[in-house]
Amino acid sequence: MAYVPVDVLAIAAHRDDVELTCGGALLRAVQFGRRTAVLDLTGGEMGTRGNAAIREAEAAAAAAVLGLAARENLGLPDAGITNTPETRAQVARAIRRFTPRVVIAPAPNGRHPDHRVTSELVRDACFVAGLAKVAPDVPRHRPFKVIYCVSFREDWAKPTFVVDISDVFEKKLEAVACYGSQFTHATQAGEVYPNGDPLLEVVRHQAAHYGSLIRRRYGEPFITQETMRADDVAALDVSTY
């Protein structure tokens, strides 16, 4: 596969995961002139609706909406992702080819086993991607930062920060809607718990809630395992009142 240098690489277990959890942040990054890419680990062949071929076409359509520089699939087994030396090396090779500064990983506590394992796998692969003797056929590269998208998982941890996606929210929904096989007439998906409303409305309600945390219309929440830095306390954003 070709080398496609990007600024931000989102890695997820299934086609459609990034659209739901961090599609707005990817769109915002593109607005700021960043190059973005997505690495889906599986083809989604075990999904109840659709099949791998349909989801491949849907992912390609969503990639165009998101303005991605590249989208690749690693072909790991759906509902069977493992964090092993072999899979870490596979993901590390992809990370090295994209040379991202920032990697977006799934929430560490997802209810789908693939999501939980992928979160750990991505963090470990980002580390071993910097080890010269692991997969030495590809020049080493360790990303500067790993962040975790926690959309729909607020029961676990308060976000470290929220990205304002107000200007791109409708485009995020357009990307989500590309997955007709998964979301047409659906009321839940992935980490999205149902409340009886159509899925896209649940996504809207949740994004509005995250946006309210930063006094904006729509937002996407993220956590980091390291403390974030502020240089000028007089320049801190988000009003207390």
Buried (B, 14 or more C-beta within 10 A) or exposed (E): EEEBBBBBBBBBBBBBBBBBBBBBBBBBBBEEEBBBBBBBBBBBBBBEBBEBEBBBBBBEBBBEBBBBBBBBBBEBEBBEBEBEEEBBBBBBBBBBBBBBBBBBBBBBBBEBEBBBBBBBBBBBBBBBBBBEEBBEEBEBBBBEEBBBBBBBBBEEBEBBBBBBBBBBBEBBBBBBBBBBBBBEEBBBBBBBBEEEEBBBEBBBEBBBEBBEBBEBBBBBBBBEEEEEEEEEEEEEEEEEE
